[in-house]
């Protein structure tokens, strides 16, 4: 081997060593960046927020700026846990789990934690019952501060209620709107799961319409209630990210405060509009459930629109959906001589004096909502717009009665213009014969 060969071998060896060294440096940089990324994700999961466990222990301070998150599981996973997580899920339900695994942690932000003994005292040892729902009993509580709240206690034998508890806490921690009932706290102690809400002194819409102490609602009150509900649903569908489908809209879940302003309640069956590849079982209440959802098991925003249409007809007719309301609606839609005749099914309290034209217009809107085909139903934003124009029309007519005669003509022209706009929105050409 001469000197030239030795030089070539040396050069090749040097190049190989340099390439190996460069590869090692690149590998080290990649490993460092990956470790930094994992550390960053870990820190984000350990952000300052309250940690809610099944036994109520180890709850850190609350940070209202942080949204709800679930460590290692999504909200959708709670209802049907994947096989790999099922043992931990059921361990959470019962305390100690298989192989001593710790229950998963639910991070709750901005929701105060109440002590069981304080709620026990505020409800006179849970004797001040307001009602009974699928979740469990609801009690009226007067806290030591004088604040009045509603306390909902999970029935101890309710597996469905456990899922509803998780769903409600997760959703209401991030959903805030004036037409949604506000979750003001929770309690997880002594094996109990308790939710604390703002107190709605006028109870549910169902109780006002059908209860033992039902009261007569004016047309203005009914229209305001419809307007409030539509705004609440519109926020769920178009304001929340991701959108939320309530799935159990009914008059029992519409609560009214001291000013008769309505708020949507009970989010235990709600579902985020995120397709996870699975179909959950049918959930809802008979009389309010979308027939398309019942036949296809496909839940969409239009399913909520259908349920809201039923509630609108309840406001107009005061007929319980579980007592044949849809049959009455279909008969009225056929009417006599091929004309829609909503007057036949109106609540008798609305038949006193002249029936406002807005009542019939709201019935037209409601009928579009309960169309059997989801494609032909309006979006909730369109319904809200129609109801807003009905309210404006009503207010304009009221103002016209108190205006000087010189200004009345202008107001009447405005009413006529609004009537044309409403006729466009509530057009029933595809659904029912137009009223002559």
LINCORUR-V361262 format. One record per residue. N is the residue number from 0. RES is the residue in one small letter. SS is DSSP state (H for helix, E for strand, L for the rest). PHI is phi in degrees with one decimal (999 if undefined). D_CENTER is the distance of its C-alpha to the mean C-alpha in whole Angstrom. Layout:
n->N res->RES ss->SS phi->PHI d_center->D_CENTER
n->N res->RES ss->SS phi->PHI d_center->D_CENTER
This chain:
n->0 res->x ss->L phi->999 d_center->84
n->1 res->x ss->L phi->-83.8 d_center->86
n->2 res->x ss->H phi->-64.1 d_center->84
n->3 res->x ss->H phi->-64.3 d_center->82
n->4 res->x ss->H phi->-62.9 d_center->80
n->5 res->x ss->H phi->-64.3 d_center->79
n->6 res->x ss->H phi->-62.9 d_center->78
n->7 res->x ss->H phi->-62.9 d_center->76
n->8 res->x ss->H phi->-62.7 d_center->74
n->9 res->x ss->H phi->-63.7 d_center->74
n->10 res->x ss->H phi->-63.2 d_center->72
n->11 res->x ss->H phi->-61.3 d_center->70
n->12 res->x ss->H phi->-64.3 d_center->69
n->13 res->x ss->H phi->-65.1 d_center->68
n->14 res->x ss->H phi->-62.8 d_center->65
n->15 res->x ss->H phi->-62.7 d_center->64
n->16 res->x ss->H phi->-63.9 d_center->64
n->17 res->x ss->H phi->-64.7 d_center->62
n->18 res->x ss->H phi->-63.2 d_center->59
n->19 res->x ss->H phi->-63.1 d_center->59
n->20 res->x ss->H phi->-63.7 d_center->58
n->21 res->x ss->H phi->-63.4 d_center->56
n->22 res->x ss->H phi->-62.9 d_center->54
n->23 res->x ss->H phi->-63.9 d_center->54
n->24 res->x ss->H phi->-63.2 d_center->53
n->25 res->x ss->H phi->-62.9 d_center->50
n->26 res->x ss->H phi->-62.7 d_center->49
n->27 res->x ss->H phi->-64.2 d_center->48
n->28 res->x ss->H phi->-63.4 d_center->47
n->29 res->x ss->H phi->-62.6 d_center->44
n->30 res->x ss->H phi->-64.6 d_center->44
n->31 res->x ss->H phi->-64.5 d_center->43
n->32 res->x ss->H phi->-65.2 d_center->40
n->33 res->x ss->H phi->-64.8 d_center->39
n->34 res->x ss->H phi->-64.2 d_center->39
n->35 res->x ss->H phi->-65.1 d_center->38
n->36 res->x ss->H phi->-64.9 d_center->35
n->37 res->x ss->H phi->-62.2 d_center->34
n->38 res->x ss->H phi->-62.4 d_center->35
n->39 res->x ss->H phi->-65.0 d_center->32
n->40 res->x ss->H phi->-64.4 d_center->29
n->41 res->x ss->H phi->-64.0 d_center->30
n->42 res->x ss->H phi->-64.1 d_center->30
n->43 res->x ss->H phi->-67.0 d_center->27
n->44 res->x ss->H phi->-76.0 d_center->25
n->45 res->x ss->L phi->-102.1 d_center->28
n->46 res->x ss->L phi->-63.0 d_center->26
n->47 res->x ss->L phi->-66.3 d_center->26
n->48 res->x ss->L phi->-152.6 d_center->23
n->49 res->x ss->E phi->-77.6 d_center->23
n->50 res->x ss->E phi->-104.1 d_center->23
n->51 res->x ss->E phi->-102.5 d_center->22
n->52 res->x ss->L phi->-115.5 d_center->24
n->53 res->x ss->L phi->-62.7 d_center->24
n->54 res->x ss->L phi->-95.7 d_center->27
n->55 res->x ss->L phi->78.5 d_center->25
n->56 res->x ss->L phi->-89.7 d_center->28
n->57 res->x ss->L phi->52.7 d_center->29
n->58 res->x ss->L phi->-95.5 d_center->26
n->59 res->x ss->L phi->-80.9 d_center->27
n->60 res->x ss->L phi->-67.6 d_center->27
n->61 res->x ss->L phi->-96.7 d_center->23
n->62 res->x ss->L phi->-128.0 d_center->23
n->63 res->x ss->L phi->-70.1 d_center->20
n->64 res->x ss->L phi->-87.5 d_center->21
n->65 res->x ss->L phi->-101.3 d_center->20
n->66 res->x ss->L phi->-81.7 d_center->16
n->67 res->x ss->L phi->-66.8 d_center->15
n->68 res->x ss->E phi->-144.3 d_center->17
n->69 res->x ss->E phi->-119.7 d_center->19
n->70 res->x ss->L phi->-68.4 d_center->22
n->71 res->x ss->L phi->73.4 d_center->24
n->72 res->x ss->L phi->-137.5 d_center->20
n->73 res->x ss->L phi->-92.1 d_center->17
n->74 res->x ss->H phi->-58.6 d_center->14
n->75 res->x ss->H phi->-63.1 d_center->14
n->76 res->x ss->H phi->-69.5 d_center->18
n->77 res->x ss->H phi->-61.6 d_center->17
n->78 res->x ss->H phi->-67.5 d_center->16
n->79 res->x ss->L phi->-136.6 d_center->20
n->80 res->x ss->L phi->-63.5 d_center->22
n->81 res->x ss->L phi->-59.8 d_center->24
n->82 res->x ss->H phi->-54.2 d_center->28
n->83 res->x ss->H phi->-64.7 d_center->29
n->84 res->x ss->H phi->-104.2 d_center->26
n->85 res->x ss->H phi->-63.7 d_center->26
n->86 res->x ss->H phi->-62.8 d_center->29
n->87 res->x ss->H phi->-64.9 d_center->27
n->88 res->x ss->H phi->-61.4 d_center->24
n->89 res->x ss->H phi->-72.1 d_center->26
n->90 res->x ss->H phi->-63.8 d_center->28
n->91 res->x ss->H phi->-60.2 d_center->25
n->92 res->x ss->H phi->-63.9 d_center->24
n->93 res->x ss->H phi->-107.4 d_center->28
n->94 res->x ss->L phi->103.4 d_center->29
n->95 res->x ss->L phi->-65.3 d_center->32
n->96 res->x ss->L phi->-104.5 d_center->32
n->97 res->x ss->H phi->-65.6 d_center->34
n->98 res->x ss->H phi->58.6 d_center->37
n->99 res->x ss->H phi->66.5 d_center->36
n->100 res->x ss->L phi->-68.6 d_center->33
n->101 res->x ss->L phi->-75.7 d_center->30
n->102 res->x ss->L phi->-65.8 d_center->27
n->103 res->x ss->L phi->-63.8 d_center->24
n->104 res->x ss->L phi->-101.3 d_center->23
n->105 res->x ss->E phi->-107.0 d_center->19
n->106 res->x ss->E phi->-87.7 d_center->20
n->107 res->x ss->E phi->-116.2 d_center->18
n->108 res->x ss->L phi->-112.8 d_center->18
n->109 res->x ss->L phi->77.5 d_center->18
n->110 res->x ss->L phi->-112.6 d_center->18
n->111 res->x ss->E phi->-64.3 d_center->21
n->112 res->x ss->E phi->-99.9 d_center->22
n->113 res->x ss->L phi->-101.4 d_center->24
n->114 res->x ss->L phi->-90.0 d_center->27
n->115 res->x ss->H phi->-58.0 d_center->27
n->116 res->x ss->H phi->-64.0 d_center->30
n->117 res->x ss->H phi->-69.5 d_center->29
n->118 res->x ss->H phi->-70.0 d_center->26
n->119 res->x ss->H phi->-60.8 d_center->29
n->120 res->x ss->H phi->-70.1 d_center->31
n->121 res->x ss->H phi->-68.0 d_center->28
n->122 res->x ss->L phi->-105.1 d_center->27
n->123 res->x ss->L phi->51.3 d_center->31
n->124 res->x ss->L phi->60.3 d_center->31
n->125 res->x ss->L phi->57.7 d_center->27
n->126 res->x ss->L phi->-115.8 d_center->29
n->127 res->x ss->L phi->-90.8 d_center->27
n->128 res->x ss->E phi->-73.0 d_center->25
n->129 res->x ss->E phi->-99.9 d_center->22
n->130 res->x ss->E phi->-178.7 d_center->21
n->131 res->x ss->E phi->-131.5 d_center->20
n->132 res->x ss->L phi->-119.0 d_center->17
n->133 res->x ss->L phi->-66.2 d_center->17
n->134 res->x ss->L phi->-70.8 d_center->16
n->135 res->x ss->L phi->152.6 d_center->19
n->136 res->x ss->E phi->-72.3 d_center->20
n->137 res->x ss->E phi->-120.3 d_center->19
n->138 res->x ss->E phi->-120.9 d_center->22
n->139 res->x ss->E phi->-88.5 d_center->23
n->140 res->x ss->E phi->-128.9 d_center->24
n->141 res->x ss->E phi->-111.1 d_center->27
n->142 res->x ss->L phi->-74.8 d_center->27
n->143 res->x ss->L phi->-60.5 d_center->30
n->144 res->x ss->L phi->-77.7 d_center->29
n->145 res->x ss->L phi->95.5 d_center->29
n->146 res->x ss->L phi->-67.8 d_center->25
n->147 res->x ss->E phi->-99.3 d_center->23
n->148 res->x ss->E phi->-134.9 d_center->20
n->149 res->x ss->E phi->-108.1 d_center->18
n->150 res->x ss->E phi->-114.0 d_center->19
n->151 res->x ss->E phi->-109.1 d_center->17
n->152 res->x ss->E phi->-107.1 d_center->20
n->153 res->x ss->L phi->-68.6 d_center->19
n->154 res->x ss->L phi->-60.1 d_center->22
n->155 res->x ss->L phi->-63.2 d_center->24
n->156 res->x ss->L phi->-103.9 d_center->25
n->157 res->x ss->L phi->-99.9 d_center->21
n->158 res->x ss->H phi->-70.8 d_center->21
n->159 res->x ss->H phi->-60.8 d_center->17
n->160 res->x ss->H phi->-62.6 d_center->16
n->161 res->x ss->H phi->-60.3 d_center->17
n->162 res->x ss->H phi->-65.2 d_center->15
n->163 res->x ss->H phi->-64.0 d_center->12
n->164 res->x ss->H phi->-59.2 d_center->14
n->165 res->x ss->H phi->-61.7 d_center->14
n->166 res->x ss->H phi->-63.6 d_center->10
n->167 res->x ss->H phi->-65.1 d_center->9
n->168 res->x ss->H phi->-62.8 d_center->12
n->169 res->x ss->H phi->-61.9 d_center->11
n->170 res->x ss->H phi->-73.4 d_center->8
n->171 res->x ss->H phi->-72.8 d_center->8
n->172 res->x ss->L phi->-70.8 d_center->12
n->173 res->x ss->L phi->-115.7 d_center->11
n->174 res->x ss->L phi->-101.2 d_center->8
n->175 res->x ss->L phi->-139.0 d_center->10
n->176 res->x ss->L phi->-157.2 d_center->11
n->177 res->x ss->L phi->-64.2 d_center->13
n->178 res->x ss->L phi->-107.2 d_center->11
n->179 res->x ss->E phi->-119.4 d_center->8
n->180 res->x ss->L phi->-64.6 d_center->10
n->181 res->x ss->L phi->-86.1 d_center->12
n->182 res->x ss->E phi->-84.8 d_center->12
n->183 res->x ss->E phi->-103.2 d_center->16
n->184 res->x ss->E phi->177.6 d_center->18
n->185 res->x ss->E phi->-148.8 d_center->18
n->186 res->x ss->E phi->-145.9 d_center->21
n->187 res->x ss->E phi->-131.3 d_center->23
n->188 res->x ss->E phi->-145.0 d_center->26
n->189 res->x ss->L phi->52.0 d_center->29
n->190 res->x ss->L phi->74.4 d_center->27
n->191 res->x ss->E phi->-104.6 d_center->24
n->192 res->x ss->E phi->-122.9 d_center->20
n->193 res->x ss->E phi->-132.3 d_center->19
n->194 res->x ss->E phi->-114.6 d_center->16
n->195 res->x ss->E phi->-118.6 d_center->17
n->196 res->x ss->E phi->-119.3 d_center->15
n->197 res->x ss->E phi->-61.4 d_center->16
n->198 res->x ss->L phi->-85.3 d_center->18
n->199 res->x ss->L phi->-108.2 d_center->17
n->200 res->x ss->L phi->-66.6 d_center->21
n->201 res->x ss->L phi->-94.6 d_center->21
n->202 res->x ss->L phi->68.4 d_center->18
n->203 res->x ss->E phi->-90.3 d_center->16
n->204 res->x ss->H phi->-62.7 d_center->17
n->205 res->x ss->H phi->-59.9 d_center->18
n->206 res->x ss->H phi->-64.6 d_center->21
n->207 res->x ss->H phi->-68.5 d_center->22
n->208 res->x ss->H phi->-85.4 d_center->23
n->209 res->x ss->H phi->-127.3 d_center->24
n->210 res->x ss->L phi->-70.1 d_center->25
n->211 res->x ss->L phi->-62.5 d_center->28
n->212 res->x ss->L phi->-109.0 d_center->28
n->213 res->x ss->L phi->-61.1 d_center->26
n->214 res->x ss->L phi->-127.3 d_center->27
n->215 res->x ss->L phi->-78.8 d_center->28
n->216 res->x ss->L phi->-103.3 d_center->26
n->217 res->x ss->L phi->-72.6 d_center->27
n->218 res->x ss->H phi->-62.6 d_center->26
n->219 res->x ss->H phi->-61.3 d_center->25
n->220 res->x ss->H phi->-65.1 d_center->23
n->221 res->x ss->H phi->-64.4 d_center->21
n->222 res->x ss->H phi->-67.4 d_center->21
n->223 res->x ss->H phi->-65.6 d_center->20
n->224 res->x ss->H phi->-61.6 d_center->17
n->225 res->x ss->H phi->-60.3 d_center->16
n->226 res->x ss->H phi->-64.2 d_center->16
n->227 res->x ss->H phi->-62.7 d_center->14
n->228 res->x ss->H phi->-62.4 d_center->11
n->229 res->x ss->H phi->-61.8 d_center->12
n->230 res->x ss->H phi->-66.2 d_center->12
n->231 res->x ss->H phi->-62.1 d_center->8
n->232 res->x ss->H phi->-66.8 d_center->7
n->233 res->x ss->H phi->-60.5 d_center->10
n->234 res->x ss->H phi->-63.6 d_center->9
n->235 res->x ss->H phi->-61.6 d_center->6
n->236 res->x ss->H phi->-79.4 d_center->8
n->237 res->x ss->H phi->-124.3 d_center->11
n->238 res->x ss->H phi->-103.9 d_center->11
n->239 res->x ss->L phi->-78.6 d_center->9
n->240 res->x ss->L phi->-129.4 d_center->12
n->241 res->x ss->L phi->-72.1 d_center->11
n->242 res->x ss->L phi->-59.3 d_center->9
n->243 res->x ss->E phi->-120.8 d_center->6
n->244 res->x ss->E phi->-100.4 d_center->6
n->245 res->x ss->L phi->-66.4 d_center->4
n->246 res->x ss->L phi->76.8 d_center->8
n->247 res->x ss->L phi->-142.3 d_center->9
n->248 res->x ss->L phi->-71.2 d_center->9
n->249 res->x ss->L phi->-163.1 d_center->12
n->250 res->x ss->H phi->-65.4 d_center->14
n->251 res->x ss->H phi->-67.0 d_center->14
n->252 res->x ss->H phi->-100.9 d_center->11
n->253 res->x ss->E phi->-108.9 d_center->12
n->254 res->x ss->E phi->-108.5 d_center->14
n->255 res->x ss->E phi->-124.0 d_center->16
n->256 res->x ss->L phi->-87.4 d_center->18
n->257 res->x ss->L phi->-65.3 d_center->22
n->258 res->x ss->L phi->-97.1 d_center->22
n->259 res->x ss->L phi->64.1 d_center->20
n->260 res->x ss->L phi->-91.1 d_center->17
n->261 res->x ss->E phi->-93.1 d_center->14
n->262 res->x ss->E phi->-138.1 d_center->11
n->263 res->x ss->E phi->-82.6 d_center->7
n->264 res->x ss->L phi->-130.0 d_center->8
n->265 res->x ss->L phi->62.3 d_center->8
n->266 res->x ss->L phi->-103.7 d_center->5
n->267 res->x ss->L phi->-62.7 d_center->9
n->268 res->x ss->L phi->-101.4 d_center->9
n->269 res->x ss->L phi->-66.3 d_center->6
n->270 res->x ss->E phi->-143.2 d_center->8
n->271 res->x ss->E phi->-69.7 d_center->9
n->272 res->x ss->L phi->-80.1 d_center->11
n->273 res->x ss->L phi->-126.3 d_center->14
n->274 res->x ss->L phi->-73.9 d_center->17
n->275 res->x ss->L phi->-111.3 d_center->19
n->276 res->x ss->L phi->84.1 d_center->21
n->277 res->x ss->L phi->-117.2 d_center->20
n->278 res->x ss->L phi->-109.4 d_center->19
n->279 res->x ss->L phi->-83.5 d_center->17
n->280 res->x ss->L phi->-66.1 d_center->18
n->281 res->x ss->L phi->-62.3 d_center->17
n->282 res->x ss->L phi->-137.4 d_center->14
n->283 res->x ss->L phi->150.0 d_center->13
n->284 res->x ss->L phi->-126.5 d_center->15
n->285 res->x ss->L phi->-55.6 d_center->18
n->286 res->x ss->L phi->99.3 d_center->19
n->287 res->x ss->L phi->-114.9 d_center->15
n->288 res->x ss->L phi->-77.1 d_center->15
n->289 res->x ss->L phi->-61.0 d_center->16
n->290 res->x ss->H phi->-61.4 d_center->20
n->291 res->x ss->H phi->-68.6 d_center->20
n->292 res->x ss->H phi->-63.3 d_center->17
n->293 res->x ss->H phi->-67.1 d_center->20
n->294 res->x ss->H phi->-89.2 d_center->23
n->295 res->x ss->H phi->-111.1 d_center->22
n->296 res->x ss->L phi->62.0 d_center->19
n->297 res->x ss->L phi->-104.1 d_center->17
n->298 res->x ss->L phi->-94.1 d_center->14
n->299 res->x ss->L phi->-135.9 d_center->13
n->300 res->x ss->H phi->-60.0 d_center->11
n->301 res->x ss->H phi->-66.5 d_center->14
n->302 res->x ss->H phi->-66.8 d_center->13
n->303 res->x ss->H phi->-65.8 d_center->10
n->304 res->x ss->H phi->-61.3 d_center->13
n->305 res->x ss->H phi->-59.5 d_center->15
n->306 res->x ss->H phi->-60.5 d_center->13
n->307 res->x ss->H phi->-66.8 d_center->13
n->308 res->x ss->H phi->-59.1 d_center->16
n->309 res->x ss->H phi->-64.0 d_center->17
n->310 res->x ss->H phi->-62.8 d_center->16
n->311 res->x ss->H phi->-60.4 d_center->18
n->312 res->x ss->H phi->-66.7 d_center->21
n->313 res->x ss->H phi->-60.9 d_center->20
n->314 res->x ss->H phi->-62.1 d_center->21
n->315 res->x ss->H phi->-82.6 d_center->24
n->316 res->x ss->H phi->-107.7 d_center->25
n->317 res->x ss->L phi->58.2 d_center->24
n->318 res->x ss->L phi->-106.2 d_center->25
n->319 res->x ss->L phi->-70.0 d_center->22
n->320 res->x ss->H phi->-58.9 d_center->21
n->321 res->x ss->H phi->-86.8 d_center->22
n->322 res->x ss->H phi->-125.7 d_center->26
n->323 res->x ss->L phi->88.0 d_center->26
n->324 res->x ss->H phi->-56.9 d_center->24
n->325 res->x ss->H phi->-63.7 d_center->24
n->326 res->x ss->H phi->-64.7 d_center->28
n->327 res->x ss->H phi->-62.4 d_center->29
n->328 res->x ss->H phi->-61.7 d_center->27
n->329 res->x ss->H phi->-64.8 d_center->29
n->330 res->x ss->H phi->-66.1 d_center->32
n->331 res->x ss->H phi->-66.7 d_center->31
n->332 res->x ss->H phi->-66.4 d_center->30
n->333 res->x ss->H phi->-70.3 d_center->34
n->334 res->x ss->L phi->59.0 d_center->35
n->335 res->x ss->L phi->-100.5 d_center->39
n->336 res->x ss->L phi->56.9 d_center->41
n->337 res->x ss->L phi->73.4 d_center->38
n->338 res->x ss->L phi->-111.6 d_center->36
n->339 res->x ss->L phi->-68.2 d_center->33
n->340 res->x ss->L phi->-136.6 d_center->33
n->341 res->x ss->H phi->-68.7 d_center->30
n->342 res->x ss->H phi->-57.3 d_center->33
n->343 res->x ss->H phi->-65.0 d_center->33
n->344 res->x ss->H phi->-117.1 d_center->30
n->345 res->x ss->L phi->-66.2 d_center->29
n->346 res->x ss->L phi->-57.9 d_center->29
n->347 res->x ss->H phi->-59.2 d_center->32
n->348 res->x ss->H phi->-69.2 d_center->31
n->349 res->x ss->H phi->-91.2 d_center->30
n->350 res->x ss->L phi->-89.6 d_center->34
n->351 res->x ss->L phi->-77.6 d_center->36
n->352 res->x ss->L phi->74.5 d_center->38
n->353 res->x ss->L phi->-77.6 d_center->37
n->354 res->x ss->L phi->-78.5 d_center->33
n->355 res->x ss->L phi->-60.1 d_center->32
n->356 res->x ss->H phi->-60.7 d_center->32
n->357 res->x ss->H phi->-63.4 d_center->28
n->358 res->x ss->H phi->-62.1 d_center->27
n->359 res->x ss->H phi->-67.0 d_center->28
n->360 res->x ss->H phi->-65.8 d_center->27
n->361 res->x ss->H phi->-65.3 d_center->23
n->362 res->x ss->H phi->-63.1 d_center->24
n->363 res->x ss->H phi->-61.3 d_center->25
n->364 res->x ss->H phi->-62.4 d_center->22
n->365 res->x ss->H phi->-61.2 d_center->20
n->366 res->x ss->H phi->-68.0 d_center->23
n->367 res->x ss->H phi->-64.8 d_center->22
n->368 res->x ss->H phi->-65.8 d_center->18
n->369 res->x ss->L phi->-98.2 d_center->19
n->370 res->x ss->L phi->-58.6 d_center->22
n->371 res->x ss->L phi->-64.1 d_center->23
n->372 res->x ss->L phi->-93.6 d_center->23
n->373 res->x ss->H phi->-56.1 d_center->19
n->374 res->x ss->H phi->-61.9 d_center->22
n->375 res->x ss->H phi->-90.3 d_center->23
n->376 res->x ss->L phi->-80.1 d_center->19
n->377 res->x ss->L phi->-75.2 d_center->19
n->378 res->x ss->L phi->-76.0 d_center->16
n->379 res->x ss->H phi->-62.5 d_center->13
n->380 res->x ss->H phi->-64.4 d_center->15
n->381 res->x ss->H phi->-69.6 d_center->18
n->382 res->x ss->H phi->-65.3 d_center->17
n->383 res->x ss->H phi->-59.2 d_center->16
n->384 res->x ss->H phi->-62.7 d_center->20
n->385 res->x ss->H phi->-64.4 d_center->21
n->386 res->x ss->H phi->-67.4 d_center->20
n->387 res->x ss->H phi->-61.2 d_center->21
n->388 res->x ss->H phi->-70.1 d_center->25
n->389 res->x ss->H phi->-63.0 d_center->25
n->390 res->x ss->H phi->-64.0 d_center->24
n->391 res->x ss->H phi->-63.9 d_center->27
n->392 res->x ss->H phi->-62.5 d_center->29
n->393 res->x ss->H phi->-62.7 d_center->29
n->394 res->x ss->H phi->-65.7 d_center->30
n->395 res->x ss->H phi->-64.4 d_center->33
n->396 res->x ss->H phi->-62.5 d_center->34
n->397 res->x ss->H phi->-64.7 d_center->34
n->398 res->x ss->H phi->-65.6 d_center->36
n->399 res->x ss->H phi->-63.2 d_center->38
n->400 res->x ss->H phi->-71.2 d_center->40
n->401 res->x ss->H phi->-107.1 d_center->40
n->402 res->x ss->L phi->-88.1 d_center->42
n->403 res->x ss->L phi->-62.4 d_center->46
n->404 res->x ss->H phi->-57.6 d_center->47
n->405 res->x ss->H phi->-64.0 d_center->48
n->406 res->x ss->H phi->-98.8 d_center->44
n->407 res->x ss->H phi->-63.7 d_center->43
n->408 res->x ss->H phi->-60.4 d_center->44
n->409 res->x ss->H phi->-62.2 d_center->42
n->410 res->x ss->H phi->-64.8 d_center->39
n->411 res->x ss->H phi->-64.5 d_center->39
n->412 res->x ss->H phi->-63.0 d_center->40
n->413 res->x ss->H phi->-64.4 d_center->36
n->414 res->x ss->H phi->-63.0 d_center->35
n->415 res->x ss->H phi->-62.6 d_center->36
n->416 res->x ss->H phi->-64.9 d_center->35
n->417 res->x ss->H phi->-63.8 d_center->31
n->418 res->x ss->H phi->-62.6 d_center->32
n->419 res->x ss->H phi->-63.7 d_center->33
n->420 res->x ss->H phi->-61.7 d_center->30
n->421 res->x ss->H phi->-65.7 d_center->28
n->422 res->x ss->H phi->-62.8 d_center->30
n->423 res->x ss->H phi->-64.6 d_center->29
n->424 res->x ss->H phi->-68.9 d_center->26
n->425 res->x ss->L phi->-95.6 d_center->26
n->426 res->x ss->L phi->-56.0 d_center->29
n->427 res->x ss->L phi->-112.9 d_center->29
n->428 res->x ss->L phi->-57.6 d_center->32
n->429 res->x ss->L phi->-84.6 d_center->30
n->430 res->x ss->L phi->-111.0 d_center->29
n->431 res->x ss->L phi->-143.9 d_center->31
n->432 res->x ss->L phi->-62.4 d_center->34
n->433 res->x ss->L phi->-73.6 d_center->34
n->434 res->x ss->L phi->-66.0 d_center->36
n->435 res->x ss->L phi->-70.4 d_center->39
